[in-house]
Amino acid sequence: VYRARQTSLGRIVALKMILQGGHASAIDVARFRAEAASAARLSHPNVVPVFEVGEHEGRPFFSMQLVEGTTLSQRLASGPLPAREAARLLVPVCRAIAEAHRNGLLHRDLKPSNILIDENGRPYVTDFGLAKRLTRESPADSDGEGQGAAVDASSLTLSGAIIGTPSYMAPEQAAGRRGEISLATDVYSLGAILYAML
């Protein structure tokens, strides 16, 4: 991720691209494009927005809001947070993930390094590189949301190819094919993040 100037609109952005260009594997390119598409579907004040998705000289890229500040991971390097500060930071993140779920996305890689904190202390969720679309397995309930939201475990990254951080993953996700990956998978990760914060 680079700090860059988007000349068409005259603004500073964060630019994410695949450096390998033509040498990137098809899997890496597909994951990169899926991340851009997933994040671009979301509009929430605590999700880093994607501005533009494209390709330059054979290298896929996307630009997004530049969040000046730190990551939650860097913040935790100096020790645990007071309970009130942990709640103040994590509640908006939980709301952002709930919005992702309402839009049919599991993040699947929630961890402190994927939570940015701007200079004003506002948290943002980023890095939807492992996001998966939800499938609805049962009829919608009275408020229009399906009850059985789950992802077919056979479509997930196998344990031998895990890119995420297993210590923040639900056991069924970290094990690859074991169990059903559902909304609870991200909730588990949020709980693991809260534990690390406290």
PyRosetta script that sets phi, psi and omega in degrees:
from pyrosetta import init, pose_from_sequence

init()
pose = pose_from_sequence("VYRARQTSLGRIVALKMILQGGHASAIDVARFRAEAASAARLSHPNVVPVFEVGEHEGRPFFSMQLVEGTTLSQRLASGPLPAREAARLLVPVCRAIAEAHRNGLLHRDLKPSNILIDENGRPYVTDFGLAKRLTRESPADSDGEGQGAAVDASSLTLSGAIIGTPSYMAPEQAAGRRGEISLATDVYSLGAILYAML")
pose.set_psi(1, 131.9)
pose.set_omega(1, -177.8)
pose.set_phi(2, -123.1)
pose.set_psi(2, 151.9)
pose.set_omega(2, 169.2)
pose.set_phi(3, -81.9)
pose.set_psi(3, 129.6)
pose.set_omega(3, -175.7)
pose.set_phi(4, -145.2)
pose.set_psi(4, 165.3)
pose.set_omega(4, 175.3)
pose.set_phi(5, -107.2)
pose.set_psi(5, 125.4)
pose.set_omega(5, 174.3)
pose.set_phi(6, -86.5)
pose.set_psi(6, 102.1)
pose.set_omega(6, -171.9)
pose.set_phi(7, -65.5)
pose.set_psi(7, -33.3)
pose.set_omega(7, -177.9)
pose.set_phi(8, -61.3)
pose.set_psi(8, -32.7)
pose.set_omega(8, -179.6)
pose.set_phi(9, -115.8)
pose.set_psi(9, 0.9)
pose.set_omega(9, 177.2)
pose.set_phi(10, 61.4)
pose.set_psi(10, 42.3)
pose.set_omega(10, -179.7)
pose.set_phi(11, -131.8)
pose.set_psi(11, 156.9)
pose.set_omega(11, 176.6)
pose.set_phi(12, -86.6)
pose.set_psi(12, 133.7)
pose.set_omega(12, -178.9)
pose.set_phi(13, -133.8)
pose.set_psi(13, 170.1)
pose.set_omega(13, 167.4)
pose.set_phi(14, -96.2)
pose.set_psi(14, 130.2)
pose.set_omega(14, -178.1)
pose.set_phi(15, -114.5)
pose.set_psi(15, 123.5)
pose.set_omega(15, 178.0)
pose.set_phi(16, -111.9)
pose.set_psi(16, 132.0)
pose.set_omega(16, -179.5)
pose.set_phi(17, -148.6)
pose.set_psi(17, 164.0)
pose.set_omega(17, 175.9)
pose.set_phi(18, -92.9)
pose.set_psi(18, 116.3)
pose.set_omega(18, -176.0)
pose.set_phi(19, -70.9)
pose.set_psi(19, -29.1)
pose.set_omega(19, -176.2)
pose.set_phi(20, -68.1)
pose.set_psi(20, -15.7)
pose.set_omega(20, -178.9)
pose.set_phi(21, 54.9)
pose.set_psi(21, -122.6)
pose.set_omega(21, -178.1)
pose.set_phi(22, -66.2)
pose.set_psi(22, -14.4)
pose.set_omega(22, 179.6)
pose.set_phi(23, -88.7)
pose.set_psi(23, -6.9)
pose.set_omega(23, 178.7)
pose.set_phi(24, -67.8)
pose.set_psi(24, 142.5)
pose.set_omega(24, 179.3)
pose.set_phi(25, -71.8)
pose.set_psi(25, 158.5)
pose.set_omega(25, 178.0)
pose.set_phi(26, -59.6)
pose.set_psi(26, -34.9)
pose.set_omega(26, 179.4)
pose.set_phi(27, -66.0)
pose.set_psi(27, -43.7)
pose.set_omega(27, 179.2)
pose.set_phi(28, -62.4)
pose.set_psi(28, -43.1)
pose.set_omega(28, 180.0)
pose.set_phi(29, -65.4)
pose.set_psi(29, -42.9)
pose.set_omega(29, 179.4)
pose.set_phi(30, -63.3)
pose.set_psi(30, -42.4)
pose.set_omega(30, 179.2)
pose.set_phi(31, -63.5)
pose.set_psi(31, -42.2)
pose.set_omega(31, 179.9)
pose.set_phi(32, -62.1)
pose.set_psi(32, -46.6)
pose.set_omega(32, -179.8)
pose.set_phi(33, -67.0)
pose.set_psi(33, -36.5)
pose.set_omega(33, 178.0)
pose.set_phi(34, -64.1)
pose.set_psi(34, -38.8)
pose.set_omega(34, 178.0)
pose.set_phi(35, -62.0)
pose.set_psi(35, -47.1)
pose.set_omega(35, -179.8)
pose.set_phi(36, -60.8)
pose.set_psi(36, -45.6)
pose.set_omega(36, -178.9)
pose.set_phi(37, -65.3)
pose.set_psi(37, -40.4)
pose.set_omega(37, -179.3)
pose.set_phi(38, -64.5)
pose.set_psi(38, -50.5)
pose.set_omega(38, -178.7)
pose.set_phi(39, -65.5)
pose.set_psi(39, -35.5)
pose.set_omega(39, -179.1)
pose.set_phi(40, -66.7)
pose.set_psi(40, -22.1)
pose.set_omega(40, 179.4)
pose.set_phi(41, -74.8)
pose.set_psi(41, -15.8)
pose.set_omega(41, -171.9)
pose.set_phi(42, -100.8)
pose.set_psi(42, 140.2)
pose.set_omega(42, 174.2)
pose.set_phi(43, -132.5)
pose.set_psi(43, 96.1)
pose.set_omega(43, -179.7)
pose.set_phi(44, -145.2)
pose.set_psi(44, 141.1)
pose.set_omega(44, -176.8)
pose.set_phi(45, -62.8)
pose.set_psi(45, -13.8)
pose.set_omega(45, 179.9)
pose.set_phi(46, -115.4)
pose.set_psi(46, 21.0)
pose.set_omega(46, 171.1)
pose.set_phi(47, -117.4)
pose.set_psi(47, 130.0)
pose.set_omega(47, 179.3)
pose.set_phi(48, -63.0)
pose.set_psi(48, 117.1)
pose.set_omega(48, -176.8)
pose.set_phi(49, -76.4)
pose.set_psi(49, 144.4)
pose.set_omega(49, 174.6)
pose.set_phi(50, -92.2)
pose.set_psi(50, 131.4)
pose.set_omega(50, -178.9)
pose.set_phi(51, -96.1)
pose.set_psi(51, -44.3)
pose.set_omega(51, -172.2)
pose.set_phi(52, -148.5)
pose.set_psi(52, 140.9)
pose.set_omega(52, 176.1)
pose.set_phi(53, -123.9)
pose.set_psi(53, 132.1)
pose.set_omega(53, -178.8)
pose.set_phi(54, -165.0)
pose.set_psi(54, -161.7)
pose.set_omega(54, 179.8)
pose.set_phi(55, -145.3)
pose.set_psi(55, 138.9)
pose.set_omega(55, 178.3)
pose.set_phi(56, -134.2)
pose.set_psi(56, 120.4)
pose.set_omega(56, -179.5)
pose.set_phi(57, 51.8)
pose.set_psi(57, 43.1)
pose.set_omega(57, 177.6)
pose.set_phi(58, 79.2)
pose.set_psi(58, 5.3)
pose.set_omega(58, 179.8)
pose.set_phi(59, -110.3)
pose.set_psi(59, 116.5)
pose.set_omega(59, 175.2)
pose.set_phi(60, -64.5)
pose.set_psi(60, 147.0)
pose.set_omega(60, 176.8)
pose.set_phi(61, -148.2)
pose.set_psi(61, 162.2)
pose.set_omega(61, 162.8)
pose.set_phi(62, -145.6)
pose.set_psi(62, 149.0)
pose.set_omega(62, 177.1)
pose.set_phi(63, -108.5)
pose.set_psi(63, 149.0)
pose.set_omega(63, -178.3)
pose.set_phi(64, -146.9)
pose.set_psi(64, 171.8)
pose.set_omega(64, 179.1)
pose.set_phi(65, -59.0)
pose.set_psi(65, 134.2)
pose.set_omega(65, 174.6)
pose.set_phi(66, -83.1)
pose.set_psi(66, 121.4)
pose.set_omega(66, 178.3)
pose.set_phi(67, -105.5)
pose.set_psi(67, 105.3)
pose.set_omega(67, 177.9)
pose.set_phi(68, -79.4)
pose.set_psi(68, 132.1)
pose.set_omega(68, 179.6)
pose.set_phi(69, 152.3)
pose.set_psi(69, -127.2)
pose.set_omega(69, -175.5)
pose.set_phi(70, -144.0)
pose.set_psi(70, -179.7)
pose.set_omega(70, 172.1)
pose.set_phi(71, -105.8)
pose.set_psi(71, 160.6)
pose.set_omega(71, 175.4)
pose.set_phi(72, -61.4)
pose.set_psi(72, -35.1)
pose.set_omega(72, 178.5)
pose.set_phi(73, -59.7)
pose.set_psi(73, -45.8)
pose.set_omega(73, 178.3)
pose.set_phi(74, -65.2)
pose.set_psi(74, -38.2)
pose.set_omega(74, 179.3)
pose.set_phi(75, -64.0)
pose.set_psi(75, -38.0)
pose.set_omega(75, -178.4)
pose.set_phi(76, -75.0)
pose.set_psi(76, -14.0)
pose.set_omega(76, 179.2)
pose.set_phi(77, -61.8)
pose.set_psi(77, -25.0)
pose.set_omega(77, 179.2)
pose.set_phi(78, -91.9)
pose.set_psi(78, 7.7)
pose.set_omega(78, 174.9)
pose.set_phi(79, 119.4)
pose.set_psi(79, 174.8)
pose.set_omega(79, -179.0)
pose.set_phi(80, -63.0)
pose.set_psi(80, 160.2)
pose.set_omega(80, 179.1)
pose.set_phi(81, -98.1)
pose.set_psi(81, 152.2)
pose.set_omega(81, 169.3)
pose.set_phi(82, -61.2)
pose.set_psi(82, 148.9)
pose.set_omega(82, -174.5)
pose.set_phi(83, -55.4)
pose.set_psi(83, -43.1)
pose.set_omega(83, -179.2)
pose.set_phi(84, -63.7)
pose.set_psi(84, -39.9)
pose.set_omega(84, 179.2)
pose.set_phi(85, -68.5)
pose.set_psi(85, -39.5)
pose.set_omega(85, 177.6)
pose.set_phi(86, -59.9)
pose.set_psi(86, -45.4)
pose.set_omega(86, 179.6)
pose.set_phi(87, -65.1)
pose.set_psi(87, -42.0)
pose.set_omega(87, -179.6)
pose.set_phi(88, -60.3)
pose.set_psi(88, -37.1)
pose.set_omega(88, 179.8)
pose.set_phi(89, -79.8)
pose.set_psi(89, -38.8)
pose.set_omega(89, -171.8)
pose.set_phi(90, -82.7)
pose.set_psi(90, -30.6)
pose.set_omega(90, -179.0)
pose.set_phi(91, -57.8)
pose.set_psi(91, -48.2)
pose.set_omega(91, 178.0)
pose.set_phi(92, -63.5)
pose.set_psi(92, -32.6)
pose.set_omega(92, 177.1)
pose.set_phi(93, -64.9)
pose.set_psi(93, -43.4)
pose.set_omega(93, 177.9)
pose.set_phi(94, -60.9)
pose.set_psi(94, -41.2)
pose.set_omega(94, 178.5)
pose.set_phi(95, -65.8)
pose.set_psi(95, -37.5)
pose.set_omega(95, 177.5)
pose.set_phi(96, -64.9)
pose.set_psi(96, -40.7)
pose.set_omega(96, 179.2)
pose.set_phi(97, -69.3)
pose.set_psi(97, -36.9)
pose.set_omega(97, 175.6)
pose.set_phi(98, -61.0)
pose.set_psi(98, -38.9)
pose.set_omega(98, 177.5)
pose.set_phi(99, -65.5)
pose.set_psi(99, -40.8)
pose.set_omega(99, 176.2)
pose.set_phi(100, -59.8)
pose.set_psi(100, -43.3)
pose.set_omega(100, 179.2)
pose.set_phi(101, -63.1)
pose.set_psi(101, -40.9)
pose.set_omega(101, 177.7)
pose.set_phi(102, -62.7)
pose.set_psi(102, -26.9)
pose.set_omega(102, 178.7)
pose.set_phi(103, -94.5)
pose.set_psi(103, 13.2)
pose.set_omega(103, 173.3)
pose.set_phi(104, 80.0)
pose.set_psi(104, 25.6)
pose.set_omega(104, -179.1)
pose.set_phi(105, -123.0)
pose.set_psi(105, 133.2)
pose.set_omega(105, 165.7)
pose.set_phi(106, -97.4)
pose.set_psi(106, 133.4)
pose.set_omega(106, 179.2)
pose.set_phi(107, -72.9)
pose.set_psi(107, -50.3)
pose.set_omega(107, 174.8)
pose.set_phi(108, 69.6)
pose.set_psi(108, 1.3)
pose.set_omega(108, 177.5)
pose.set_phi(109, -142.1)
pose.set_psi(109, 41.6)
pose.set_omega(109, 178.7)
pose.set_phi(110, -74.3)
pose.set_psi(110, 127.4)
pose.set_omega(110, 178.0)
pose.set_phi(111, -163.2)
pose.set_psi(111, 163.4)
pose.set_omega(111, -176.2)
pose.set_phi(112, -56.0)
pose.set_psi(112, -32.1)
pose.set_omega(112, -179.3)
pose.set_phi(113, -74.1)
pose.set_psi(113, -12.7)
pose.set_omega(113, 177.0)
pose.set_phi(114, -100.0)
pose.set_psi(114, 13.8)
pose.set_omega(114, 173.8)
pose.set_phi(115, -118.5)
pose.set_psi(115, 113.3)
pose.set_omega(115, 179.2)
pose.set_phi(116, -92.1)
pose.set_psi(116, 146.2)
pose.set_omega(116, 177.6)
pose.set_phi(117, -124.2)
pose.set_psi(117, 117.7)
pose.set_omega(117, -177.1)
pose.set_phi(118, -75.8)
pose.set_psi(118, 178.7)
pose.set_omega(118, -175.9)
pose.set_phi(119, -64.6)
pose.set_psi(119, -17.7)
pose.set_omega(119, 177.8)
pose.set_phi(120, -95.9)
pose.set_psi(120, 4.2)
pose.set_omega(120, 178.4)
pose.set_phi(121, 85.4)
pose.set_psi(121, 13.2)
pose.set_omega(121, -179.7)
pose.set_phi(122, -88.4)
pose.set_psi(122, 129.3)
pose.set_omega(122, -178.7)
pose.set_phi(123, -87.4)
pose.set_psi(123, 149.2)
pose.set_omega(123, 178.0)
pose.set_phi(124, -136.4)
pose.set_psi(124, 137.7)
pose.set_omega(124, 174.2)
pose.set_phi(125, -88.8)
pose.set_psi(125, 136.7)
pose.set_omega(125, 178.6)
pose.set_phi(126, -139.6)
pose.set_psi(126, 179.8)
pose.set_omega(126, 174.3)
pose.set_phi(127, 60.9)
pose.set_psi(127, 79.1)
pose.set_omega(127, 177.0)
pose.set_phi(128, -95.4)
pose.set_psi(128, 32.2)
pose.set_omega(128, -175.4)
pose.set_phi(129, -63.9)
pose.set_psi(129, -25.2)
pose.set_omega(129, 178.4)
pose.set_phi(130, -107.7)
pose.set_psi(130, 10.4)
pose.set_omega(130, -176.7)
pose.set_phi(131, -59.3)
pose.set_psi(131, 145.1)
pose.set_omega(131, 176.4)
pose.set_phi(132, -127.2)
pose.set_psi(132, 146.8)
pose.set_omega(132, 175.2)
pose.set_phi(133, -76.0)
pose.set_psi(133, 140.6)
pose.set_omega(133, 175.6)
pose.set_phi(134, -80.4)
pose.set_psi(134, 148.1)
pose.set_omega(134, 169.3)
pose.set_phi(135, -113.6)
pose.set_psi(135, 144.3)
pose.set_omega(135, 179.7)
pose.set_phi(136, -97.2)
pose.set_psi(136, 118.6)
pose.set_omega(136, -175.5)
pose.set_phi(137, -99.1)
pose.set_psi(137, -11.0)
pose.set_omega(137, 179.6)
pose.set_phi(138, -135.4)
pose.set_psi(138, 162.8)
pose.set_omega(138, -176.6)
pose.set_phi(139, -60.5)
pose.set_psi(139, 156.6)
pose.set_omega(139, 179.0)
pose.set_phi(140, -67.3)
pose.set_psi(140, 146.1)
pose.set_omega(140, 176.3)
pose.set_phi(141, -86.5)
pose.set_psi(141, -168.0)
pose.set_omega(141, -172.0)
pose.set_phi(142, -64.6)
pose.set_psi(142, -26.2)
pose.set_omega(142, 179.3)
pose.set_phi(143, -97.5)
pose.set_psi(143, 13.5)
pose.set_omega(143, 172.8)
pose.set_phi(144, 90.8)
pose.set_psi(144, -4.4)
pose.set_omega(144, -179.8)
pose.set_phi(145, -96.9)
pose.set_psi(145, 136.0)
pose.set_omega(145, 177.8)
pose.set_phi(146, -69.9)
pose.set_psi(146, 152.2)
pose.set_omega(146, -179.1)
pose.set_phi(147, -87.1)
pose.set_psi(147, -33.8)
pose.set_omega(147, -170.4)
pose.set_phi(148, -100.6)
pose.set_psi(148, 40.4)
pose.set_omega(148, -177.4)
pose.set_phi(149, -60.3)
pose.set_psi(149, 120.5)
pose.set_omega(149, -179.7)
pose.set_phi(150, -156.8)
pose.set_psi(150, 159.4)
pose.set_omega(150, 175.8)
pose.set_phi(151, -111.5)
pose.set_psi(151, 135.5)
pose.set_omega(151, 177.1)
pose.set_phi(152, -60.5)
pose.set_psi(152, 120.0)
pose.set_omega(152, -176.5)
pose.set_phi(153, -59.6)
pose.set_psi(153, -27.9)
pose.set_omega(153, -178.6)
pose.set_phi(154, -69.9)
pose.set_psi(154, -14.6)
pose.set_omega(154, -180.0)
pose.set_phi(155, -92.2)
pose.set_psi(155, 1.4)
pose.set_omega(155, -174.0)
pose.set_phi(156, -92.7)
pose.set_psi(156, 165.0)
pose.set_omega(156, 175.7)
pose.set_phi(157, -57.8)
pose.set_psi(157, 130.1)
pose.set_omega(157, 178.3)
pose.set_phi(158, -73.0)
pose.set_psi(158, 155.3)
pose.set_omega(158, -174.7)
pose.set_phi(159, -57.7)
pose.set_psi(159, -31.2)
pose.set_omega(159, 179.4)
pose.set_phi(160, -70.6)
pose.set_psi(160, -12.6)
pose.set_omega(160, -177.1)
pose.set_phi(161, -121.6)
pose.set_psi(161, 21.5)
pose.set_omega(161, -177.9)
pose.set_phi(162, -63.4)
pose.set_psi(162, 132.0)
pose.set_omega(162, 179.0)
pose.set_phi(163, -107.5)
pose.set_psi(163, -26.1)
pose.set_omega(163, -178.6)
pose.set_phi(164, -70.4)
pose.set_psi(164, -172.6)
pose.set_omega(164, -178.6)
pose.set_phi(165, -104.5)
pose.set_psi(165, 105.3)
pose.set_omega(165, -174.0)
pose.set_phi(166, -54.5)
pose.set_psi(166, -30.7)
pose.set_omega(166, -178.3)
pose.set_phi(167, -66.7)
pose.set_psi(167, -16.9)
pose.set_omega(167, 177.0)
pose.set_phi(168, -107.4)
pose.set_psi(168, 2.8)
pose.set_omega(168, -179.0)
pose.set_phi(169, -95.7)
pose.set_psi(169, 146.1)
pose.set_omega(169, 171.8)
pose.set_phi(170, -61.7)
pose.set_psi(170, 146.7)
pose.set_omega(170, -177.6)
pose.set_phi(171, -54.6)
pose.set_psi(171, -38.5)
pose.set_omega(171, -178.7)
pose.set_phi(172, -66.8)
pose.set_psi(172, -29.0)
pose.set_omega(172, 177.6)
pose.set_phi(173, -78.1)
pose.set_psi(173, -44.8)
pose.set_omega(173, -178.9)
pose.set_phi(174, -63.7)
pose.set_psi(174, -26.7)
pose.set_omega(174, -179.5)
pose.set_phi(175, -82.6)
pose.set_psi(175, -0.7)
pose.set_omega(175, 178.0)
pose.set_phi(176, 82.3)
pose.set_psi(176, -95.7)
pose.set_omega(176, -173.5)
pose.set_phi(177, -90.4)
pose.set_psi(177, -6.7)
pose.set_omega(177, -173.4)
pose.set_phi(178, -80.0)
pose.set_psi(178, 126.4)
pose.set_omega(178, 172.6)
pose.set_phi(179, 81.6)
pose.set_psi(179, 177.6)
pose.set_omega(179, -178.1)
pose.set_phi(180, -101.2)
pose.set_psi(180, 131.4)
pose.set_omega(180, 177.5)
pose.set_phi(181, -90.7)
pose.set_psi(181, 123.5)
pose.set_omega(181, -175.1)
pose.set_phi(182, -140.4)
pose.set_psi(182, -170.7)
pose.set_omega(182, 176.6)
pose.set_phi(183, -55.5)
pose.set_psi(183, -32.1)
pose.set_omega(183, -179.5)
pose.set_phi(184, -62.5)
pose.set_psi(184, -22.2)
pose.set_omega(184, 179.3)
pose.set_phi(185, -62.2)
pose.set_psi(185, -47.8)
pose.set_omega(185, 177.2)
pose.set_phi(186, -68.4)
pose.set_psi(186, -35.1)
pose.set_omega(186, 179.0)
pose.set_phi(187, -63.1)
pose.set_psi(187, -40.4)
pose.set_omega(187, 176.1)
pose.set_phi(188, -57.7)
pose.set_psi(188, -46.1)
pose.set_omega(188, -179.5)
pose.set_phi(189, -61.7)
pose.set_psi(189, -40.3)
pose.set_omega(189, 177.5)
pose.set_phi(190, -62.6)
pose.set_psi(190, -38.4)
pose.set_omega(190, 176.9)
pose.set_phi(191, -64.8)
pose.set_psi(191, -40.6)
pose.set_omega(191, 178.6)
pose.set_phi(192, -65.2)
pose.set_psi(192, -37.3)
pose.set_omega(192, 177.2)
pose.set_phi(193, -65.9)
pose.set_psi(193, -44.4)
pose.set_omega(193, 178.7)
pose.set_phi(194, -60.2)
pose.set_psi(194, -42.2)
pose.set_omega(194, 178.1)
pose.set_phi(195, -59.1)
pose.set_psi(195, -44.2)
pose.set_omega(195, 179.5)
pose.set_phi(196, -65.0)
pose.set_psi(196, -34.9)
pose.set_omega(196, -178.9)
pose.set_phi(197, -68.4)
pose.set_psi(197, -35.6)
pose.set_omega(197, -175.7)
pose.set_phi(198, -91.6)
pose.dump_pdb("model.pdb")
